[in-house]
Amino acid sequence: METLKQEAIKVISALPEDVDMEEIMYKLYVIDKVRKGEKAIEEGKKISIEELKKEVASW
């Protein structure tokens, strides 16, 4: 498994040369959220579709 730094470098390197800081930060933000989501799933911190539907309906 690659380190967070390696993954960030790979993602940034794949972006076009004229990319702005906002896009770089967004890509890194997405990586962070995906990693945290994967960790939560591994730890059993998840909800069912039915629970999610109830939560969304309450908004």
OpenMM code with the backbone's topology and positions (N, CA, C; nanometers):
from openmm import Vec3, app, unit

residues = "MET GLU THR LEU LYS GLN GLU ALA ILE LYS VAL ILE SER ALA LEU PRO GLU ASP VAL ASP MET GLU GLU ILE MET TYR LYS LEU TYR VAL ILE ASP LYS VAL ARG LYS GLY GLU LYS ALA ILE GLU GLU GLY LYS LYS ILE SER ILE GLU GLU LEU LYS LYS GLU VAL ALA SER TRP".split()
positions = [
    Vec3(0.0851, -0.1183, 0.0000),
    Vec3(0.0000, 0.0000, 0.0000),
    Vec3(0.0888, 0.1235, 0.0000),
    Vec3(0.0547, 0.2163, -0.0879),
    Vec3(0.1371, 0.3353, -0.0945),
    Vec3(0.1043, 0.4308, 0.0206),
    Vec3(0.2018, 0.5092, 0.0576),
    Vec3(0.1817, 0.6042, 0.1664),
    Vec3(0.0961, 0.7203, 0.1188),
    Vec3(0.0453, 0.7946, 0.2134),
    Vec3(-0.0356, 0.9116, 0.1797),
    Vec3(0.0448, 1.0101, 0.0949),
    Vec3(0.1701, 1.0296, 0.1321),
    Vec3(0.2566, 1.1211, 0.0570),
    Vec3(0.2742, 1.0729, -0.0873),
    Vec3(0.2978, 0.9433, -0.1050),
    Vec3(0.3145, 0.8884, -0.2396),
    Vec3(0.1874, 0.9061, -0.3221),
    Vec3(0.0738, 0.8811, -0.2583),
    Vec3(-0.0541, 0.8963, -0.3280),
    Vec3(-0.0773, 1.0418, -0.3672),
    Vec3(-0.0468, 1.1354, -0.2777),
    Vec3(-0.0641, 1.2777, -0.3065),
    Vec3(0.0258, 1.3207, -0.4218),
    Vec3(0.1499, 1.2770, -0.4201),
    Vec3(0.2438, 1.3115, -0.5272),
    Vec3(0.1951, 1.2569, -0.6609),
    Vec3(0.1449, 1.1342, -0.6605),
    Vec3(0.0946, 1.0728, -0.7835),
    Vec3(-0.0247, 1.1509, -0.8385),
    Vec3(-0.1171, 1.1883, -0.7498),
    Vec3(-0.2353, 1.2631, -0.7937),
    Vec3(-0.1956, 1.4000, -0.8472),
    Vec3(-0.1102, 1.4704, -0.7751),
    Vec3(-0.0677, 1.6035, -0.8190),
    Vec3(0.0089, 1.5950, -0.9507),
    Vec3(0.0914, 1.4948, -0.9652),
    Vec3(0.1694, 1.4789, -1.0887),
    Vec3(0.0811, 1.4540, -1.2098),
    Vec3(-0.0350, 1.3939, -1.1882),
    Vec3(-0.1250, 1.3630, -1.2993),
    Vec3(-0.2067, 1.4848, -1.3431),
    Vec3(-0.2052, 1.5901, -1.2640),
    Vec3(-0.2818, 1.7101, -1.2985),
    Vec3(-0.2092, 1.7901, -1.4071),
    Vec3(-0.2848, 1.8699, -1.4834),
    Vec3(-0.2203, 1.9518, -1.5873),
    Vec3(-0.1273, 2.0564, -1.5257),
    Vec3(-0.0320, 2.1025, -1.6023),
    Vec3(0.0666, 2.1990, -1.5548),
    Vec3(0.0038, 2.3312, -1.5108),
    Vec3(-0.1074, 2.3673, -1.5702),
    Vec3(-0.1693, 2.4959, -1.5374),
    Vec3(-0.2775, 2.4863, -1.4292),
    Vec3(-0.2762, 2.3775, -1.3527),
    Vec3(-0.3751, 2.3576, -1.2465),
    Vec3(-0.3596, 2.4654, -1.1387),
    Vec3(-0.4715, 2.5062, -1.0818),
    Vec3(-0.4627, 2.6063, -0.9758),
    Vec3(-0.4633, 2.5377, -0.8383),
    Vec3(-0.4297, 2.6151, -0.7367),
    Vec3(-0.4167, 2.5620, -0.6014),
    Vec3(-0.5492, 2.5047, -0.5514),
    Vec3(-0.6590, 2.5666, -0.5893),
    Vec3(-0.7900, 2.5193, -0.5456),
    Vec3(-0.8160, 2.3760, -0.5925),
    Vec3(-0.7824, 2.3476, -0.7163),
    Vec3(-0.8025, 2.2124, -0.7707),
    Vec3(-0.7105, 2.1115, -0.7015),
    Vec3(-0.5870, 2.1502, -0.6752),
    Vec3(-0.4938, 2.0621, -0.6047),
    Vec3(-0.5486, 2.0294, -0.4659),
    Vec3(-0.5935, 2.1321, -0.3968),
    Vec3(-0.6458, 2.1126, -0.2617),
    Vec3(-0.7713, 2.0258, -0.2639),
    Vec3(-0.8567, 2.0444, -0.3640),
    Vec3(-0.9778, 1.9632, -0.3753),
    Vec3(-0.9425, 1.8156, -0.3960),
    Vec3(-0.8487, 1.7890, -0.4841),
    Vec3(-0.8086, 1.6500, -0.5094),
    Vec3(-0.7544, 1.5854, -0.3818),
    Vec3(-0.6726, 1.6587, -0.3073),
    Vec3(-0.6181, 1.6055, -0.1824),
    Vec3(-0.7274, 1.5866, -0.0778),
    Vec3(-0.8255, 1.6761, -0.0756),
    Vec3(-0.9395, 1.6640, 0.0145),
    Vec3(-1.0166, 1.5353, -0.0141),
    Vec3(-1.0396, 1.5069, -0.1420),
    Vec3(-1.1126, 1.3864, -0.1806),
    Vec3(-1.0357, 1.2620, -0.1365),
    Vec3(-0.9055, 1.2609, -0.1578),
    Vec3(-0.8237, 1.1471, -0.1142),
    Vec3(-0.8401, 1.1261, 0.0358),
    Vec3(-0.8346, 1.2340, 0.1124),
    Vec3(-0.8486, 1.2252, 0.2577),
    Vec3(-0.9838, 1.1665, 0.2959),
    Vec3(-1.0916, 1.2133, 0.2345),
    Vec3(-1.2255, 1.1646, 0.2678),
    Vec3(-1.2424, 1.0179, 0.2304),
    Vec3(-1.1892, 0.9773, 0.1163),
    Vec3(-1.1986, 0.8367, 0.0750),
    Vec3(-1.1227, 0.7484, 0.1733),
    Vec3(-1.0018, 0.7880, 0.2100),
    Vec3(-0.9233, 0.7098, 0.3063),
    Vec3(-0.9957, 0.6981, 0.4401),
    Vec3(-1.0535, 0.8081, 0.4878),
    Vec3(-1.1264, 0.8049, 0.6146),
    Vec3(-1.2496, 0.7156, 0.6043),
    Vec3(-1.3167, 0.7193, 0.4905),
    Vec3(-1.4322, 0.6330, 0.4685),
    Vec3(-1.3944, 0.4858, 0.4675),
    Vec3(-1.2843, 0.4536, 0.4015),
    Vec3(-1.2367, 0.3154, 0.3978),
    Vec3(-1.2006, 0.2672, 0.5385),
    Vec3(-1.1373, 0.3542, 0.6172),
    Vec3(-1.1005, 0.3186, 0.7540),
    Vec3(-1.2253, 0.2950, 0.8389),
    Vec3(-1.3250, 0.3806, 0.8224),
    Vec3(-1.4496, 0.3662, 0.8979),
    Vec3(-1.5176, 0.2337, 0.8648),
    Vec3(-1.5172, 0.1968, 0.7373),
    Vec3(-1.5772, 0.0693, 0.6965),
    Vec3(-1.5027, -0.0471, 0.7607),
    Vec3(-1.3698, -0.0417, 0.7584),
    Vec3(-1.2891, -0.1477, 0.8204),
    Vec3(-1.3186, -0.1610, 0.9689),
    Vec3(-1.3502, -0.0477, 1.0338),
    Vec3(-1.3787, -0.0474, 1.1770),
    Vec3(-1.5256, -0.0771, 1.2069),
    Vec3(-1.6033, -0.1050, 1.1028),
    Vec3(-1.7431, -0.1387, 1.1214),
    Vec3(-1.8331, -0.0191, 1.1458),
    Vec3(-1.7825, 0.0996, 1.1192),
    Vec3(-1.8603, 0.2226, 1.1390),
    Vec3(-1.9346, 0.2555, 1.0103),
    Vec3(-2.0470, 0.1906, 0.9929),
    Vec3(-2.1259, 0.2144, 0.8725),
    Vec3(-2.2729, 0.2014, 0.9075),
    Vec3(-2.3592, 0.2515, 0.8179),
    Vec3(-2.5025, 0.2404, 0.8378),
    Vec3(-2.5639, 0.1757, 0.7149),
    Vec3(-2.6823, 0.1200, 0.7332),
    Vec3(-2.7508, 0.0544, 0.6215),
    Vec3(-2.8151, 0.1599, 0.5304),
    Vec3(-2.8557, 0.1158, 0.4144),
    Vec3(-2.9246, 0.2032, 0.3196),
    Vec3(-3.0540, 0.2544, 0.3820),
    Vec3(-3.1238, 0.1674, 0.4530),
    Vec3(-3.2491, 0.2068, 0.5164),
    Vec3(-3.2256, 0.3180, 0.6189),
    Vec3(-3.1196, 0.3040, 0.6994),
    Vec3(-3.0871, 0.4068, 0.7972),
    Vec3(-3.0518, 0.5389, 0.7281),
    Vec3(-2.9787, 0.5296, 0.6189),
    Vec3(-2.9414, 0.6488, 0.5442),
    Vec3(-3.0639, 0.7187, 0.4869),
    Vec3(-3.1559, 0.6412, 0.4323),
    Vec3(-3.2789, 0.6990, 0.3763),
    Vec3(-3.3574, 0.7727, 0.4845),
    Vec3(-3.3668, 0.7136, 0.6039),
    Vec3(-3.4374, 0.7785, 0.7146),
    Vec3(-3.3685, 0.9089, 0.7529),
    Vec3(-3.2371, 0.9053, 0.7563),
    Vec3(-3.1604, 1.0254, 0.7923),
    Vec3(-3.1800, 1.1357, 0.6895),
    Vec3(-3.1710, 1.1013, 0.5625),
    Vec3(-3.1876, 1.1995, 0.4562),
    Vec3(-3.3307, 1.2541, 0.4563),
    Vec3(-3.4276, 1.1690, 0.4823),
    Vec3(-3.5678, 1.2139, 0.4842),
    Vec3(-3.5922, 1.3157, 0.5952),
    Vec3(-3.5140, 1.3091, 0.7017),
    Vec3(-3.5320, 1.4028, 0.8135),
    Vec3(-3.4737, 1.5413, 0.7847),
    Vec3(-3.4007, 1.5563, 0.6760),
    Vec3(-3.3425, 1.6856, 0.6416),
    Vec3(-3.4513, 1.7715, 0.5914),
] * unit.nanometer
topology = app.Topology()
chain = topology.addChain("A")
for resn in residues:
    res = topology.addResidue(resn, chain)
    for name in ("N", "CA", "C"):
        topology.addAtom(name, app.Element.getBySymbol(name[0]), res)
